[in-house]
């Protein structure tokens, strides 16, 4: 499972920009290694929490998946913390 980040450029609740950590779980299909790989856009509806108002809002995430690594799940972990 890969951890990634997503930025909401303008929060619908407070108008500010927020960056969230998320986990993207992809299935690996090794039997298709000899087939040409294709790409497609997939969208997921997820719940986000505004760190300023503490209220939730629903957002759509669009990611690219491949035939060899389809996306199984996307989990929002919370506000991204810089190291």
Phi and psi in radians as a Rosetta constraint file:
Dihedral C 1 N 2 CA 2 C 2 CIRCULARHARMONIC -1.699 0.35
Dihedral N 2 CA 2 C 2 N 3 CIRCULARHARMONIC 2.417 0.35
Dihedral C 2 N 3 CA 3 C 3 CIRCULARHARMONIC -1.687 0.35
Dihedral N 3 CA 3 C 3 N 4 CIRCULARHARMONIC 2.365 0.35
Dihedral C 3 N 4 CA 4 C 4 CIRCULARHARMONIC -2.415 0.35
Dihedral N 4 CA 4 C 4 N 5 CIRCULARHARMONIC 3.114 0.35
Dihedral C 4 N 5 CA 5 C 5 CIRCULARHARMONIC -2.248 0.35
Dihedral N 5 CA 5 C 5 N 6 CIRCULARHARMONIC 2.710 0.35
Dihedral C 5 N 6 CA 6 C 6 CIRCULARHARMONIC -2.396 0.35
Dihedral N 6 CA 6 C 6 N 7 CIRCULARHARMONIC 2.449 0.35
Dihedral C 6 N 7 CA 7 C 7 CIRCULARHARMONIC -1.917 0.35
Dihedral N 7 CA 7 C 7 N 8 CIRCULARHARMONIC 2.235 0.35
Dihedral C 7 N 8 CA 8 C 8 CIRCULARHARMONIC -1.636 0.35
Dihedral N 8 CA 8 C 8 N 9 CIRCULARHARMONIC 1.938 0.35
Dihedral C 8 N 9 CA 9 C 9 CIRCULARHARMONIC -1.145 0.35
Dihedral N 9 CA 9 C 9 N 10 CIRCULARHARMONIC -0.656 0.35
Dihedral C 9 N 10 CA 10 C 10 CIRCULARHARMONIC -2.471 0.35
Dihedral N 10 CA 10 C 10 N 11 CIRCULARHARMONIC 1.817 0.35
Dihedral C 10 N 11 CA 11 C 11 CIRCULARHARMONIC -1.065 0.35
Dihedral N 11 CA 11 C 11 N 12 CIRCULARHARMONIC 2.294 0.35
Dihedral C 11 N 12 CA 12 C 12 CIRCULARHARMONIC -1.207 0.35
Dihedral N 12 CA 12 C 12 N 13 CIRCULARHARMONIC -0.209 0.35
Dihedral C 12 N 13 CA 13 C 13 CIRCULARHARMONIC -1.701 0.35
Dihedral N 13 CA 13 C 13 N 14 CIRCULARHARMONIC -0.654 0.35
Dihedral C 13 N 14 CA 14 C 14 CIRCULARHARMONIC -2.166 0.35
Dihedral N 14 CA 14 C 14 N 15 CIRCULARHARMONIC -0.200 0.35
Dihedral C 14 N 15 CA 15 C 15 CIRCULARHARMONIC 1.464 0.35
Dihedral N 15 CA 15 C 15 N 16 CIRCULARHARMONIC -0.093 0.35
Dihedral C 15 N 16 CA 16 C 16 CIRCULARHARMONIC -1.546 0.35
Dihedral N 16 CA 16 C 16 N 17 CIRCULARHARMONIC 2.948 0.35
Dihedral C 16 N 17 CA 17 C 17 CIRCULARHARMONIC -1.597 0.35
Dihedral N 17 CA 17 C 17 N 18 CIRCULARHARMONIC 2.389 0.35
Dihedral C 17 N 18 CA 18 C 18 CIRCULARHARMONIC -2.320 0.35
Dihedral N 18 CA 18 C 18 N 19 CIRCULARHARMONIC 2.544 0.35
Dihedral C 18 N 19 CA 19 C 19 CIRCULARHARMONIC -2.011 0.35
Dihedral N 19 CA 19 C 19 N 20 CIRCULARHARMONIC 2.280 0.35
Dihedral C 19 N 20 CA 20 C 20 CIRCULARHARMONIC -2.042 0.35
Dihedral N 20 CA 20 C 20 N 21 CIRCULARHARMONIC 2.559 0.35
Dihedral C 20 N 21 CA 21 C 21 CIRCULARHARMONIC -1.539 0.35
Dihedral N 21 CA 21 C 21 N 22 CIRCULARHARMONIC 2.530 0.35
Dihedral C 21 N 22 CA 22 C 22 CIRCULARHARMONIC -2.562 0.35
Dihedral N 22 CA 22 C 22 N 23 CIRCULARHARMONIC 2.718 0.35
Dihedral C 22 N 23 CA 23 C 23 CIRCULARHARMONIC -1.959 0.35
Dihedral N 23 CA 23 C 23 N 24 CIRCULARHARMONIC 2.287 0.35
Dihedral C 23 N 24 CA 24 C 24 CIRCULARHARMONIC -1.986 0.35
Dihedral N 24 CA 24 C 24 N 25 CIRCULARHARMONIC 2.042 0.35
Dihedral C 24 N 25 CA 25 C 25 CIRCULARHARMONIC -1.719 0.35
Dihedral N 25 CA 25 C 25 N 26 CIRCULARHARMONIC 2.105 0.35
Dihedral C 25 N 26 CA 26 C 26 CIRCULARHARMONIC -2.041 0.35
Dihedral N 26 CA 26 C 26 N 27 CIRCULARHARMONIC 2.451 0.35
Dihedral C 26 N 27 CA 27 C 27 CIRCULARHARMONIC -1.526 0.35
Dihedral N 27 CA 27 C 27 N 28 CIRCULARHARMONIC 2.437 0.35
Dihedral C 27 N 28 CA 28 C 28 CIRCULARHARMONIC -1.801 0.35
Dihedral N 28 CA 28 C 28 N 29 CIRCULARHARMONIC 2.090 0.35
Dihedral C 28 N 29 CA 29 C 29 CIRCULARHARMONIC -1.884 0.35
Dihedral N 29 CA 29 C 29 N 30 CIRCULARHARMONIC 1.671 0.35
Dihedral C 29 N 30 CA 30 C 30 CIRCULARHARMONIC -1.333 0.35
Dihedral N 30 CA 30 C 30 N 31 CIRCULARHARMONIC -0.413 0.35
Dihedral C 30 N 31 CA 31 C 31 CIRCULARHARMONIC -1.154 0.35
Dihedral N 31 CA 31 C 31 N 32 CIRCULARHARMONIC -0.259 0.35
Dihedral C 31 N 32 CA 32 C 32 CIRCULARHARMONIC -1.650 0.35
Dihedral N 32 CA 32 C 32 N 33 CIRCULARHARMONIC 0.194 0.35
Dihedral C 32 N 33 CA 33 C 33 CIRCULARHARMONIC -1.040 0.35
Dihedral N 33 CA 33 C 33 N 34 CIRCULARHARMONIC -0.478 0.35
Dihedral C 33 N 34 CA 34 C 34 CIRCULARHARMONIC -1.556 0.35
Dihedral N 34 CA 34 C 34 N 35 CIRCULARHARMONIC -0.157 0.35
Dihedral C 34 N 35 CA 35 C 35 CIRCULARHARMONIC -1.535 0.35
Dihedral N 35 CA 35 C 35 N 36 CIRCULARHARMONIC 2.631 0.35
Dihedral C 35 N 36 CA 36 C 36 CIRCULARHARMONIC -1.125 0.35
Dihedral N 36 CA 36 C 36 N 37 CIRCULARHARMONIC 2.406 0.35
Dihedral C 36 N 37 CA 37 C 37 CIRCULARHARMONIC -1.486 0.35
Dihedral N 37 CA 37 C 37 N 38 CIRCULARHARMONIC 2.388 0.35
Dihedral C 37 N 38 CA 38 C 38 CIRCULARHARMONIC -2.104 0.35
Dihedral N 38 CA 38 C 38 N 39 CIRCULARHARMONIC 2.753 0.35
Dihedral C 38 N 39 CA 39 C 39 CIRCULARHARMONIC -2.094 0.35
Dihedral N 39 CA 39 C 39 N 40 CIRCULARHARMONIC 2.596 0.35
Dihedral C 39 N 40 CA 40 C 40 CIRCULARHARMONIC -2.642 0.35
Dihedral N 40 CA 40 C 40 N 41 CIRCULARHARMONIC 2.687 0.35
Dihedral C 40 N 41 CA 41 C 41 CIRCULARHARMONIC -1.548 0.35
Dihedral N 41 CA 41 C 41 N 42 CIRCULARHARMONIC 2.299 0.35
Dihedral C 41 N 42 CA 42 C 42 CIRCULARHARMONIC -2.205 0.35
Dihedral N 42 CA 42 C 42 N 43 CIRCULARHARMONIC 2.488 0.35
Dihedral C 42 N 43 CA 43 C 43 CIRCULARHARMONIC -2.013 0.35
Dihedral N 43 CA 43 C 43 N 44 CIRCULARHARMONIC 2.538 0.35
Dihedral C 43 N 44 CA 44 C 44 CIRCULARHARMONIC -2.309 0.35
Dihedral N 44 CA 44 C 44 N 45 CIRCULARHARMONIC 2.361 0.35
Dihedral C 44 N 45 CA 45 C 45 CIRCULARHARMONIC -1.571 0.35
Dihedral N 45 CA 45 C 45 N 46 CIRCULARHARMONIC 2.219 0.35
Dihedral C 45 N 46 CA 46 C 46 CIRCULARHARMONIC -2.414 0.35
Dihedral N 46 CA 46 C 46 N 47 CIRCULARHARMONIC 2.725 0.35
Dihedral C 46 N 47 CA 47 C 47 CIRCULARHARMONIC -1.628 0.35
Dihedral N 47 CA 47 C 47 N 48 CIRCULARHARMONIC 2.309 0.35
Dihedral C 47 N 48 CA 48 C 48 CIRCULARHARMONIC -2.069 0.35
Dihedral N 48 CA 48 C 48 N 49 CIRCULARHARMONIC 2.725 0.35
Dihedral C 48 N 49 CA 49 C 49 CIRCULARHARMONIC -2.072 0.35
Dihedral N 49 CA 49 C 49 N 50 CIRCULARHARMONIC 2.234 0.35
Dihedral C 49 N 50 CA 50 C 50 CIRCULARHARMONIC -1.286 0.35
Dihedral N 50 CA 50 C 50 N 51 CIRCULARHARMONIC 2.163 0.35
Dihedral C 50 N 51 CA 51 C 51 CIRCULARHARMONIC -1.226 0.35
Dihedral N 51 CA 51 C 51 N 52 CIRCULARHARMONIC -0.327 0.35
Dihedral C 51 N 52 CA 52 C 52 CIRCULARHARMONIC -1.482 0.35
Dihedral N 52 CA 52 C 52 N 53 CIRCULARHARMONIC -0.824 0.35
Dihedral C 52 N 53 CA 53 C 53 CIRCULARHARMONIC -1.655 0.35
Dihedral N 53 CA 53 C 53 N 54 CIRCULARHARMONIC -0.289 0.35
Dihedral C 53 N 54 CA 54 C 54 CIRCULARHARMONIC 1.195 0.35
Dihedral N 54 CA 54 C 54 N 55 CIRCULARHARMONIC 0.137 0.35
Dihedral C 54 N 55 CA 55 C 55 CIRCULARHARMONIC -1.586 0.35
Dihedral N 55 CA 55 C 55 N 56 CIRCULARHARMONIC 2.776 0.35
Dihedral C 55 N 56 CA 56 C 56 CIRCULARHARMONIC -1.722 0.35
Dihedral N 56 CA 56 C 56 N 57 CIRCULARHARMONIC 2.731 0.35
Dihedral C 56 N 57 CA 57 C 57 CIRCULARHARMONIC -2.597 0.35
Dihedral N 57 CA 57 C 57 N 58 CIRCULARHARMONIC 2.690 0.35
Dihedral C 57 N 58 CA 58 C 58 CIRCULARHARMONIC -1.667 0.35
Dihedral N 58 CA 58 C 58 N 59 CIRCULARHARMONIC 2.404 0.35
Dihedral C 58 N 59 CA 59 C 59 CIRCULARHARMONIC -2.358 0.35
Dihedral N 59 CA 59 C 59 N 60 CIRCULARHARMONIC 2.791 0.35
Dihedral C 59 N 60 CA 60 C 60 CIRCULARHARMONIC -1.886 0.35
Dihedral N 60 CA 60 C 60 N 61 CIRCULARHARMONIC 2.255 0.35
Dihedral C 60 N 61 CA 61 C 61 CIRCULARHARMONIC -1.897 0.35
Dihedral N 61 CA 61 C 61 N 62 CIRCULARHARMONIC 2.271 0.35
Dihedral C 61 N 62 CA 62 C 62 CIRCULARHARMONIC -2.008 0.35
Dihedral N 62 CA 62 C 62 N 63 CIRCULARHARMONIC 2.128 0.35
Dihedral C 62 N 63 CA 63 C 63 CIRCULARHARMONIC -2.172 0.35
Dihedral N 63 CA 63 C 63 N 64 CIRCULARHARMONIC 2.833 0.35
Dihedral C 63 N 64 CA 64 C 64 CIRCULARHARMONIC -1.769 0.35
Dihedral N 64 CA 64 C 64 N 65 CIRCULARHARMONIC 2.284 0.35
Dihedral C 64 N 65 CA 65 C 65 CIRCULARHARMONIC -2.106 0.35
Dihedral N 65 CA 65 C 65 N 66 CIRCULARHARMONIC 2.810 0.35
Dihedral C 65 N 66 CA 66 C 66 CIRCULARHARMONIC -2.019 0.35
Dihedral N 66 CA 66 C 66 N 67 CIRCULARHARMONIC 2.875 0.35
Dihedral C 66 N 67 CA 67 C 67 CIRCULARHARMONIC -1.135 0.35
Dihedral N 67 CA 67 C 67 N 68 CIRCULARHARMONIC -0.497 0.35
Dihedral C 67 N 68 CA 68 C 68 CIRCULARHARMONIC -1.502 0.35
Dihedral N 68 CA 68 C 68 N 69 CIRCULARHARMONIC -0.290 0.35
Dihedral C 68 N 69 CA 69 C 69 CIRCULARHARMONIC -2.455 0.35
Dihedral N 69 CA 69 C 69 N 70 CIRCULARHARMONIC 1.201 0.35
Dihedral C 69 N 70 CA 70 C 70 CIRCULARHARMONIC -1.200 0.35
Dihedral N 70 CA 70 C 70 N 71 CIRCULARHARMONIC 2.616 0.35
Dihedral C 70 N 71 CA 71 C 71 CIRCULARHARMONIC -1.405 0.35
Dihedral N 71 CA 71 C 71 N 72 CIRCULARHARMONIC 2.246 0.35
Dihedral C 71 N 72 CA 72 C 72 CIRCULARHARMONIC -1.649 0.35
Dihedral N 72 CA 72 C 72 N 73 CIRCULARHARMONIC -0.748 0.35
Dihedral C 72 N 73 CA 73 C 73 CIRCULARHARMONIC -2.737 0.35
Dihedral N 73 CA 73 C 73 N 74 CIRCULARHARMONIC 2.753 0.35
Dihedral C 73 N 74 CA 74 C 74 CIRCULARHARMONIC -2.319 0.35
Dihedral N 74 CA 74 C 74 N 75 CIRCULARHARMONIC 2.209 0.35
Dihedral C 74 N 75 CA 75 C 75 CIRCULARHARMONIC -2.155 0.35
Dihedral N 75 CA 75 C 75 N 76 CIRCULARHARMONIC 2.204 0.35
Dihedral C 75 N 76 CA 76 C 76 CIRCULARHARMONIC -1.461 0.35
Dihedral N 76 CA 76 C 76 N 77 CIRCULARHARMONIC 2.157 0.35
Dihedral C 76 N 77 CA 77 C 77 CIRCULARHARMONIC -1.622 0.35
Dihedral N 77 CA 77 C 77 N 78 CIRCULARHARMONIC -0.395 0.35
Dihedral C 77 N 78 CA 78 C 78 CIRCULARHARMONIC 2.301 0.35
Dihedral N 78 CA 78 C 78 N 79 CIRCULARHARMONIC -2.977 0.35
Dihedral C 78 N 79 CA 79 C 79 CIRCULARHARMONIC -1.091 0.35
Dihedral N 79 CA 79 C 79 N 80 CIRCULARHARMONIC 2.342 0.35
Dihedral C 79 N 80 CA 80 C 80 CIRCULARHARMONIC -1.237 0.35
Dihedral N 80 CA 80 C 80 N 81 CIRCULARHARMONIC 2.259 0.35
Dihedral C 80 N 81 CA 81 C 81 CIRCULARHARMONIC -1.818 0.35
Dihedral N 81 CA 81 C 81 N 82 CIRCULARHARMONIC 2.115 0.35
Dihedral C 81 N 82 CA 82 C 82 CIRCULARHARMONIC -1.191 0.35
Dihedral N 82 CA 82 C 82 N 83 CIRCULARHARMONIC 2.507 0.35
